[in-house]
Amino acid sequence: AQKITQTQPGMFVQEKEAVTLDCTYDTSDPSYGLFWYKQPSSGEMIFLIYQGSYDQQNATEGRYSLNFQKARKSANLVISASQLGDSAMYFCAMRLNRDDKIIFGKGTRLHILP
Amino acid sequence: KAGVTQTPRYLIKTRGQQVTLSCSPISGHRSVSWYQQTPGQGLQFLFEYFSETQRNKGNFPGRFSGRQFSNSRSEMNVSTLELGDSALYLCASSSATGGSNEQFFGPGTRLTVL
């Protein structure tokens, strides 16, 4: 069965520091995609970054990068130079390309301290 | 381009009643997915519709149903409401299925069952 594990329920980070949010996944399918979403207190889910299972390079989007280690089945999100507005819930998710169903992790609540 | 809209934003119902939630995807998007978010279970996939056909279904009882219209708008129905159905229901749309196609989420409908 497919599964996403986020082991950090909450994190506190000083503003301007880099932060790494952990995500491990489990699947035997060779073709899949990994996503990270941000959910502020307003509730809306905001897409951050995507990594395909066959992508050779780690994905980057501005201050966000995905540290993809396929052999370890990990897809950690790295936020550089954190800002107060980064305080939110962060979800790692996986979609199998054979059925498009998306599975989410339990999330990590990130608090950026001034 | 307008984002994904969901109506109503808030809903209070009593046990045994039924409820219908509506989702209007981004113009041109043909795929609509529904998710239930609760503090205990996190984000769980309900179902996905593409071109008026249900392509995928999560592990929810038959009380949860949905449909998609020819204009891609989707409705989700929950019959015989239970207290445990209290949750944030999120709808997401994408232009196609699979791969890196980003899902754009709506603001959600917060359902409270008394």
Interface residues (C-beta under 8 A of the other chain):
Chain A: G33 F35 Y37 S42 G43 E44 M45 I46 F47 Y50 G52 F91 A93 R95 N97 D99 D100 K101 I102 I103 F104 G105 K106 G107
Chain B: S31 S33 Y35 G42 L43 Q44 F45 E48 R55 N56 G58 L88 L90 A92 T97 G98 G99 S100 E102 Q103 F104 F105 G106 P107 G108 R110
